[in-house]
Amino acid sequence: MKIKSDDLIPIENNFKVCAGPGAGKTYWLINHIKNILCNSKRLQKNRKIACITYTNVAVKTINERLGSYSKQVEVSTIHSFLYFNLLKPYVYSIANEYGLNFREIDGHQDMKVEGGKIRKWIKDHPRKNYFKSPILSEKQLLNLQPNRKAINNWIKTLRYKFNEKELILFCDNSKAVYKADDGEETRINKDTLDLLSSGLFEYKKLYWQEGIIDHEDVLFFSYQLLKRYPFMLKILNAKYPYFFIDEFQDTNPIQVKIINMIAQEETVVGVIGDSAQSIYGFQGANCEQFESFELMNMNNYEIHGNRRSTNRIIDVLNSMRRDFKQKYIRNKEGEKPVIVIGDKIKAINKYNNEKLVTLSRKNITVNKIRKDIESTIFENDFLERFKEADSDKERRYTIMDTIFAIETAKNGNFREALKILDRISFLEKNKKNKFHYLKSLLDDYDKYSNDFLIDLYTYINDVLNVKLTTLRKNSKIRYFYENSKYKEFVICVNSINEKSDNKTIHQSKGDEFDNIMIIKEDDNLDFLTNPDLINNEEHRIYYVAMSRAKEKLFINIPYLNNPKSLKNLEDLFEFIYLE
Ligand SMILES: Nc1ncnc2c1ncn2[C@@H]1O[C@H](COP(=O)(O)OP(=O)(O)OP(=O)(O)O)[C@@H](O)[C@H]1O
C-alpha cells in the first residue's frame, strides 16, 4: 500500500516500509514513534520503544529529532542494544564454554588483528600435526614475512555465517594474498587455509580470554543466549513492546534471525529500508534479504516520493531504477547534472565556489583529495613521520592516545575515549585517574590545541604531572614537537574524518548534502548506461552516492575513451571537458 511520509499507520501490526532515497523514511519513523507514544495502551512506565539504526551518527540525529519524546525510546545500534540488554547481564552463563573472560569485558570494538595472537594461534593450532606438504609448515607460516602478511590479510576478513542452524567462522580465501612493493604476489594455498580454518574459534578465544569482543561477537553471543534461554526473549518482549529497525537493507543474516526471534512474541516489529541502497554485502547483507523479509500479520507500505532532490537529479535516479519511479515532491527543476571529464582536483576547484562534498569509492582516493584540497597532511604520512622522529615508544604512544581520546570525547563518545586511555600504561584500568586526566584535558583544550604538539607535551608534564621523557634541546625530536601542529594530528582521528567534506560513499550513508561531486578513478559509467540495482552492488553504491545530493550533482571521470558509449546519457547530463 502506498503512503506519504506524513501518513499514520495502525500501531499494533508488524510492518515493512520500502521507499527510495530521500523519501522521508527516517522522518516517517520518528512520526510513527511519536504516534505510538501518544496513543499506545501497552507502554507503561518501564516499557520502551526500541529504535535500531545503523550508525552512531544516526542514533544522535534520531534522538535529537525525537526531542522530549526520546525518554521512552531506546535509540541505538543493534550491537549496543544487544550488548546492554543481553550480553552484559547474561553472557556469564555461557562464558565458560567459550573461554570468555566476562569480568574483563568492557564494551565491544572493531575487530582487532594482532600479529602476536596469530603467531600464538598457529603455534598452538589444534591440528598442528597436519602442517606438512602441501600444507605450509609452521616455520613457513611464521618465519616468512610474505606468508605472515598474507595470513594477516586473510584473518582480517574473519566473519560468522550460518551453516544450517549453527554459526561458524570463516575467512575469505581470495584475500590470503600479499603483494610486495616489487609486484611479487604471495598466495597461501587452499589446503593450508582449510586446515587453519578448522581452528578459527581457537583464534577468537585468544581475544575472548582477555575479555576483548568485537561487534560481530556481540551478535554471536546474543544469538547463542536467545537460542538457549527462551526466558531472555520474554524479558526483551516485556521490556520492548515495539521494536523498529531503520536501514534494514544492510542488516546481516544473524541480525535477521535475532529480529525474527523477537517478533515471535508480543513485540510489534517494523522494518524500514530500500533494497536498492543495500551496500554492505561484505558484512553479509544483501538486497534480497529485505525483499523477502516476512512476519506474521505484517502490513507492507511503500513511499514513492522523493523530498530531497531536484527534478533533474530524481530523473537520473529514476533512470537506474526498475521497480518504481520516484515522484518529485519539492518539484524544483534544478540544473542538469554534469559529467566532468578531467583531473579530479581541477574538477573540484572549478565547482568548489559553492559548498561541494566529494564522495569517492575508496579511502585512498579520499586521502589523495584531502592532501591536495584540504592542504592537510595525509594521515599515515604524519603518523609515519612521528614514528620516525620519536623513537621513545612510551612517550609517543602517550601523546598519540591522549590526542585520540581527547578528540573522540569531543565528538561525543566519552566512553570510547576512556577506553582509549587504557592503552596508556600509567592510566590502565584506573577509572578515577583516567576520568580526571581526560576531564582536565577537555577543560583546558584551548591551552594546547591551537598551536604545536610541544604545548600538549608541556601540559601533560607540568599540569597533569605525568613525567614523560625529556625532549632534549636542539634534538630532532624536539624540533618535530615544536613544528608539528596539534590540528595536523587531529586529522588522524576517524571521527574527525566524518566531518570532512571529502569522504567515502559508505561514510555518506543516510546523510544528505546540497552539492555533490562523485569522484571516479576510471571512465566506467556502467551504473548509468547499463544499470542493474538488483544484482550489482557497485551500481547500488553509486546510486546511494548520487541520491545524497539535494541541489547539484557532478560526476568526475579522469578521461573518456569512448565518448559514443555515453550518447544515451545526453538527455540526463551535461558533459564538460576540462583543459
Ligand atoms: N513529511 C515531510 N515534510 C517535510 N520534510 C520532510 C518530510 N519527510 C522528509 N522530509 C525531509 O526530506 C529529506 C529526506 O528525508 P529522510 O532523510 O528521512 O529520507 P530517507 O528516506 O531516510 O532517505 P535515505 O534513504 O536516502 O537516507 C530530509 O531533509 C527530511 O527532513
The ligand as an SDF file (V2000), in Angstrom:
LIG
                    3D

 31 33  0  0  0  0  0  0  0  0999 V2000
    6.8640   14.9960    5.6260 N   0  0  0  0  0  0  0  0  0  0  0  0
    7.9360   15.7500    5.4500 C   0  0  0  0  0  0  0  0  0  0  0  0
    7.8560   17.0820    5.4940 N   0  0  0  0  0  0  0  0  0  0  0  0
    8.9400   17.8430    5.3140 C   0  0  0  0  0  0  0  0  0  0  0  0
   10.1660   17.3840    5.0790 N   0  0  0  0  0  0  0  0  0  0  0  0
   10.3390   16.0670    5.0430 C   0  0  0  0  0  0  0  0  0  0  0  0
    9.2360   15.1770    5.2300 C   0  0  0  0  0  0  0  0  0  0  0  0
    9.7200   13.9190    5.1250 N   0  0  0  0  0  0  0  0  0  0  0  0
   11.0420   14.0470    4.8850 C   0  0  0  0  0  0  0  0  0  0  0  0
   11.4170   15.3230    4.8410 N   0  0  0  0  0  0  0  0  0  0  0  0
   12.7960   15.8080    4.5550 C   0  0  0  0  0  0  0  0  0  0  0  0
   13.2460   15.1440    3.3730 O   0  0  0  0  0  0  0  0  0  0  0  0
   14.6260   14.7930    3.4750 C   0  0  0  0  0  0  0  0  0  0  0  0
   14.7960   13.2850    3.3170 C   0  0  0  0  0  0  0  0  0  0  0  0
   14.2180   12.6250    4.4210 O   0  0  0  0  0  0  0  0  0  0  0  0
   14.9020   11.3800    5.1620 P   0  0  0  0  0  0  0  0  0  0  0  0
   16.3460   11.6620    5.4300 O   0  0  0  0  0  0  0  0  0  0  0  0
   14.0050   11.0000    6.2850 O   0  0  0  0  0  0  0  0  0  0  0  0
   14.8070   10.3420    3.9630 O   0  0  0  0  0  0  0  0  0  0  0  0
   15.2240    8.8100    3.8960 P   0  0  0  0  0  0  0  0  0  0  0  0
   14.1280    8.1290    3.1660 O   0  0  0  0  0  0  0  0  0  0  0  0
   15.5670    8.3080    5.2580 O   0  0  0  0  0  0  0  0  0  0  0  0
   16.4850    8.9340    2.9650 O   0  0  0  0  0  0  0  0  0  0  0  0
   17.6780    7.9100    2.5640 P   0  0  0  0  0  0  0  0  0  0  0  0
   17.1370    6.5260    2.4870 O   0  0  0  0  0  0  0  0  0  0  0  0
   18.0740    8.4290    1.2180 O   0  0  0  0  0  0  0  0  0  0  0  0
   18.7720    8.1150    3.5430 O   0  0  0  0  0  0  0  0  0  0  0  0
   15.0910   15.3100    4.8090 C   0  0  0  0  0  0  0  0  0  0  0  0
   15.6850   16.5600    4.6100 O   0  0  0  0  0  0  0  0  0  0  0  0
   13.8070   15.4100    5.6200 C   0  0  0  0  0  0  0  0  0  0  0  0
   13.9090   16.3750    6.6310 O   0  0  0  0  0  0  0  0  0  0  0  0
  1  2  1  0
  2  3  1  0
  2  7  2  0
  3  4  2  0
  4  5  1  0
  5  6  2  0
  6  7  1  0
  6 10  1  0
  7  8  1  0
  8  9  2  0
  9 10  1  0
 10 11  1  0
 11 12  1  0
 11 30  1  0
 12 13  1  0
 13 14  1  0
 13 28  1  0
 14 15  1  0
 15 16  1  0
 16 17  2  0
 16 18  1  0
 16 19  1  0
 19 20  1  0
 20 21  2  0
 20 22  1  0
 20 23  1  0
 23 24  1  0
 24 25  2  0
 24 26  1  0
 24 27  1  0
 28 29  1  0
 28 30  1  0
 30 31  1  0
M  END
$$$$
